[in-house]
C-alpha cells in the first residue's frame, strides 16, 4: 500500500489509516488527519524532508518518517 511519503507535490490522496507512535497518531487526529480525509502534497524540502501537505484549509509539515506511517489511496493529479 502507498504511503503519504511516496507522493510528489501536486498529488492528492485519501487517508486510509494512520499508524506509528500513539502520541503522534493522537496529535495528527487532533489536526484533522483522519481516515477518509483528502490530502494534497504541496511541497517538499530540497532534500525531501519534511513534506508539506494541505488538509482542508490547513497546512501541515511532516517528517518523511512520520508520513510513511500514513497509508493512502492515490486520487490523481500532479
LOVEX-910713 format. One line per field, with one value per residue: residue in one letter; chain; x, y, z of N, C-alpha, C, O in turn; residue number from 0. Coordinates in steps of 0.02 Angstrom, whole numbers. Example, Ala and Ser with C-alpha at 12.3 -4.5 7.8 and 13.67 -1.06 7.14 Angstrom:
2
type = A	S
mol = A	A
nc1 = 660	642
nc2 = -284	-112
nc3 = 390	354
cac1 = 615	684
cac2 = -225	-53
cac3 = 390	357
cc1 = 660	645
cc2 = -165	2
cc3 = 390	394
oc1 = 712	670
oc2 = -166	57
oc3 = 423	402
seq = 0	1
***
This chain:
78
type = X	X	X	X	X	X	X	X	X	X	X	X	X	X	X	X	X	X	X	X	X	X	X	X	X	X	X	X	X	X	X	X	X	X	X	X	X	X	X	X	X	X	X	X	X	X	X	X	X	X	X	X	X	X	X	X	X	X	X	X	X	X	X	X	X	X	X	X	X	X	X	X	X	X	X	X	X	X
mol = A	A	A	A	A	A	A	A	A	A	A	A	A	A	A	A	A	A	A	A	A	A	A	A	A	A	A	A	A	A	A	A	A	A	A	A	A	A	A	A	A	A	A	A	A	A	A	A	A	A	A	A	A	A	A	A	A	A	A	A	A	A	A	A	A	A	A	A	A	A	A	A	A	A	A	A	A	A
nc1 = 42	23	104	94	220	265	212	216	238	83	6	-143	-229	-323	-339	-308	-266	-189	-38	88	190	91	67	98	5	-114	-97	-98	-230	-295	-263	-343	-315	-383	-449	-514	-509	-459	-302	-168	-9	90	219	394	540	705	792	700	639	564	391	264	93	-75	-224	-384	-419	-299	-120	8	168	264	379	469	480	374	267	272	201	71	-53	-117	-238	-212	-277	-259	-200	-68
nc2 = -59	113	256	417	472	433	513	644	823	904	792	707	623	500	471	316	244	282	260	223	302	313	440	529	489	523	663	695	658	756	867	844	747	619	453	435	570	693	733	838	841	977	1031	989	988	1039	926	827	809	901	858	955	964	988	1002	1007	1172	1194	1184	1067	1016	874	752	644	513	505	528	411	322	341	273	277	309	342	479	547	678	801
nc3 = 0	-34	40	122	114	-9	-108	-234	-250	-282	-299	-248	-115	-23	148	219	332	491	570	694	820	965	1026	923	826	892	898	760	730	804	729	623	531	479	446	284	252	131	64	5	-68	-50	-55	-50	50	-5	10	20	143	269	223	153	177	119	207	209	247	303	328	347	406	390	449	342	387	477	391	321	395	364	279	114	-18	-181	-270	-387	-500	-521
cac1 = 0	60	101	99	290	279	182	252	197	27	-35	-194	-243	-369	-307	-337	-252	-133	-5	151	190	24	62	97	-60	-164	-86	-121	-302	-316	-255	-394	-290	-422	-465	-565	-494	-418	-242	-128	60	101	290	445	603	754	819	644	613	497	340	209	30	-135	-276	-438	-392	-238	-58	49	233	277	441	458	471	306	221	275	152	3	-72	-162	-261	-199	-337	-240	-173	5
cac2 = 0	176	300	488	486	414	559	702	883	908	731	705	556	491	436	250	231	319	218	249	317	333	512	562	474	566	732	701	657	821	913	828	697	560	408	462	639	702	774	852	860	1044	1043	951	1024	1021	858	781	803	875	861	999	939	1027	962	1056	1239	1197	1156	1032	990	810	717	590	452	507	521	341	285	360	236	318	287	398	502	575	746	806
cac3 = 0	-37	99	108	98	-79	-156	-259	-246	-328	-297	-197	-91	33	204	233	403	521	619	720	891	986	1038	858	795	926	876	691	733	829	673	574	484	496	392	239	234	72	75	-55	-54	-76	-68	-13	60	-57	18	25	211	278	171	171	150	129	238	216	239	343	302	397	385	422	432	295	426	504	334	299	435	342	219	73	-84	-226	-306	-452	-500	-519
cc1 = 44	54	109	170	307	254	228	208	144	-18	-83	-207	-295	-334	-345	-327	-192	-103	60	147	121	16	59	30	-115	-158	-111	-198	-328	-310	-306	-372	-322	-432	-522	-552	-450	-361	-208	-58	72	173	332	506	653	783	763	612	617	452	285	146	-26	-189	-334	-409	-327	-179	-19	116	247	346	423	445	402	254	219	226	80	-11	-124	-185	-254	-261	-320	-215	-98	37
cc2 = 62	215	372	508	472	466	617	763	885	847	735	633	558	450	371	233	271	274	250	259	342	408	551	550	518	638	743	700	725	875	899	777	629	516	437	534	641	750	785	870	927	1056	994	996	1000	950	807	775	871	883	908	973	989	981	1010	1125	1249	1168	1126	1014	928	785	660	524	449	498	449	298	300	325	276	281	348	415	530	646	744	763
cc3 = 0	28	77	89	25	-129	-175	-251	-301	-326	-238	-177	-36	86	217	306	425	574	641	794	912	999	972	824	826	903	805	688	756	775	617	522	503	435	350	218	171	88	7	-33	-89	-95	-28	-5	8	-51	30	93	244	216	195	137	164	154	252	201	279	305	359	366	425	402	385	332	457	449	309	338	415	276	181	11	-130	-266	-374	-444	-499	-568
oc1 = 98	6	127	180	357	274	273	147	157	-74	-66	-196	-309	-301	-406	-373	-150	-139	84	107	94	-37	22	1	-156	-208	-143	-228	-378	-349	-311	-408	-291	-423	-571	-583	-410	-371	-218	-48	66	188	310	520	645	796	777	563	672	473	263	144	-24	-200	-332	-379	-304	-187	-15	119	243	368	369	404	373	204	170	210	34	14	-170	-158	-287	-294	-365	-210	-67	98
oc2 = 63	207	387	555	497	463	636	757	870	850	761	587	610	400	372	210	293	251	298	227	388	436	599	597	546	671	794	736	750	923	938	766	589	539	461	556	596	801	747	908	932	1088	963	1038	946	918	750	739	898	911	903	962	1026	927	1048	1136	1305	1132	1155	997	928	794	632	484	394	463	428	242	275	345	304	229	399	370	537	672	694	761
oc3 = 31	65	20	51	0	-188	-137	-246	-359	-350	-184	-217	-7	71	226	340	385	620	610	828	881	984	966	796	790	890	790	649	729	774	570	473	537	378	377	169	159	122	-40	14	-150	-146	20	-47	-20	-102	48	101	248	165	252	76	213	126	300	149	287	255	413	307	487	346	388	311	463	459	279	317	446	223	211	-9	-119	-293	-416	-388	-480	-574
seq = 0	1	2	3	4	5	6	7	8	9	10	11	12	13	14	15	16	17	18	19	20	21	22	23	24	25	26	27	28	29	30	31	32	33	34	35	36	37	38	39	40	41	42	43	44	45	46	47	48	49	50	51	52	53	54	55	56	57	58	59	60	61	62	63	64	65	66	67	68	69	70	71	72	73	74	75	76	77
***
